[in-house]
Amino acid sequence: MCLNCSLVESSTRIVVLVIPTYSGTDIVIYSDYTTIRCLYLKSEDLSKQETSEQIERIERDLEKLKMTVYKGETTEDIDLSRRERTILDYIRKHPGVSKQGLVDGLDGQYSRVPIYNSIRLLERNQMIVIMRDKSNSQVHKLFVKDDSLLLTLIRDLDNFEENYLLLLRKVQKSGSNESTMLIASFTIYQHLLGMYLIHTLQTWPRQTDDPIMLKRLYTTLFSRLSKIHLEIYKIHYERGEYSSAKDLVWQDMIRKSFLIHYEIRFLYWCCNHIGATKEFENVMDVVWKISYEFFPFSALWKEVNELKNGKEMDKFKDWREFLKLRFPKNHKNPYSR
């Protein structure tokens, strides 16, 4: 039976407990999947040096466990941990600092083993460079890799998130030209999303062919954007009351984001000729399922509504109904066949 168990470190996968007992101290490292280690330390049997060595060994095991548990998901972590940020900040302020110099500089914040593991992680993610000292090859100097893709992404998102959320809050509180200012503000965010989509599909794969680095870039981007999405939603609805300005903002976003137009008839025709009809229909079934809710706010709705005089619009729950439409010859549709 233990008394006053204290939590030392915890994550979604790992828990470390220090449990005082009458005879000594149990240090338990526990994982969701299995008990990794249970070490019983008796203060009367071990010297201070021996106790310190045991604890350092446990720290090493814990770091290895973390590396193993997260391996294959997002390369250990989706975003920089507080420790990694602290280490990067220290190296940036002290370029060329040695590994031991870093440990000494962060004395009291983190012990040597976790710092060394973070150094290896940061180097593997191409965020720092380790160079041997010319006069003493045993000394390793640390430098921040300023052209790092991952580091650049994190810095840019940090800067954008902090300032964009402040901007939205000030726009919300201004009270004047609310709808116009909100629409303009959200247009900026839509632009950011579009540009990052291009980076994920074109820019980053050209800059690195390392699949682990690309995965880390993608997971970091989408994880951070999900956090920003939630904050935007909170800001947008924090006042709670109905606002016509809010409706105008979302309708404007839908119009700009709803990119499916009558041209799908031409693409469908092409897919028939290359034997890709089944794939095209399966793709469109999914896309239309998640799009139909916003169809009434789109330019496509306006086109179809004018053609049908507002009648039988419900049948367009099936996107195939668009294929049966015949737009007038003078209709502005360069792909009409």
Beta strands, then each sheet from edge to edge (+ up, - down):
strand 1: 6-10
strand 2: 14-20
strand 3: 25-31
strand 4: 35-41
strand 5: 97-98
strand 6: 128-132
strand 7: 140-144
sheet 1: 1+ 2- 3+ 4-
sheet 2: 5+ 7- 6+
end
